[in-house]
Amino acid sequence: MMVLALLVAIFVISEVSGETDVSLALAWTFAYVAFLVTLRALGTQPRTVAVNLMVMAALLALALTGLVSERDLLVAPAWIAVSIYAFAAPVLIMYRVLRQKQITIDLIFGALCVYLFIGIDFAIMYTVIFELDAASITFAHAGVDSLYYFSYMTLTTVGYGDITPVSSAARALTVVEAITGQILLVVIVARLIGIQIAQQHERSGVTG
């Protein structure tokens, strides 16, 4: 539940505040905390969590220094770390979801977190493509330039058309994301239904 709340907060901050220094610092902080909470929720050893905490604190301090002094090289490690954590977290959570034997509220929240993390991961990849080639993605209206928004519209296969992938790499990535979103839903729903059926059989056996 805490990870889910942090992911929603990151999205809201990114959409409402834009890429200001304050919003970036808050987004990084929430992302780091979300990963720490994920590690604790998955039963990771306290020593591992402590090491990650120290690394994150150092990276955040370095990034804040870079933002204040306008030195991009100091900010880059924070972006890289956020990206690594964003890609690692859904894999770890999905592994736990697939191994779970009982339906709990944490299992449902975990499945939701995986879905939100996937949207963030693809947004990161779209950002990399756009930074490498600004003509790879076009925006129909002024102010509509959020690649997080575009990522979730693609993940859910809504696609309003106000942001359009132009380059081959961008279009290929949108196809992969759209397919991933559908496969992810099928896998998660199938797993939850399978666990529910197994629980009903167990209860029937006990009562019988």
Secondary structure by P-SEA (a helix, b strand, c coil): caaaaaaaaaaaaaaaccccaaaaaaaaaaaaaaaaaaaaaacccaaaaaaaaaaaaaaaaaaaaaaaacccccaaaaaaaaaaaaaaaaaaaaaaaaacccccaaaaaaaaaaaaaaaaaaaaaaaaaaaaccccccccccccccaaaaaaaaaacccccccccccaaaaaaaaaaaaaaaaaaaaaaaaaaaaaaaaaaaaaaaac
